[in-house]
Amino acid sequence: MTRRIMVIDLEKCIGCNACTAACVAENLNSPIYYNPPPVAKLLGLAENAKSPEEAKTLIHELLWLRTRTHRVYRDGDMTVYHIMCQHCDDAPCVAACPTGASYQRKDGIVLVNPEKCILCGYCIAACPYGARHVNPFTRTVDKCTLCAHRVDRGELPACVETCPTGARMFGDLDDPNDPVARLVRTGQARPGSVGGVLGPTRPRVYTVPPQKKR
């Protein structure tokens, strides 16, 4: 059986946001789950914003970014945490969904079926990672899919393929020869990518923590 995992090496991450840009580009053209809005419509709304901050917020909401970064500075060093769906083994969003719209595939990827989503918001409230949001065009819940449409074609998620430093990695936890899975088995990679308290959700997204500076 295949168990999909993602590992993010925070020591290698330079905070360039190439992963975020790749996510936007991929999902604007992705056939999975929705009809993408015209880019012109997005740009038009942003241009009419009252301030740069409002324009930024609009772009984030309207592009429904499925992965974003958060910078934390300590003693002059920057750590970039990656806010995205953790594709948990014990996904509280799946348990909270009353219609079965939120579900987990056999390979561990957690998805949302928009045809079953009634926008009750229970899954958004249940997610401890703030990884779910409302797609304003379909009026259904949206989130990171680990680029399931690409994975099913034998390709890497767009963010993994684009990362210039190799900080984002994708693998199979059940493959004994997978170097990404080896990071998890040896304890080099830890569950979760958001730098907070994990709880009992058992994330499928892991991080290699940054090295401590002397």
Secondary structure, DSSP 8 states (H G I E B T S, - for coil): ---EEEEEETTT-----HHHHHHHHHHHS--SSS----HHHHHHHHHT-SSHHHHHHHHHHHTT-SEEEEEEEETTEEEEEEEE----TT-HHHHH-SSS-EEE-TTS-EEE-TTT-----HHHHH-TT---EEETTTTEEE---TTHHHHTTT---HHHHH-TTS-EEEEETT-TT-HHHHHHHTTSSEE-SSSS--TT---SEEEE------
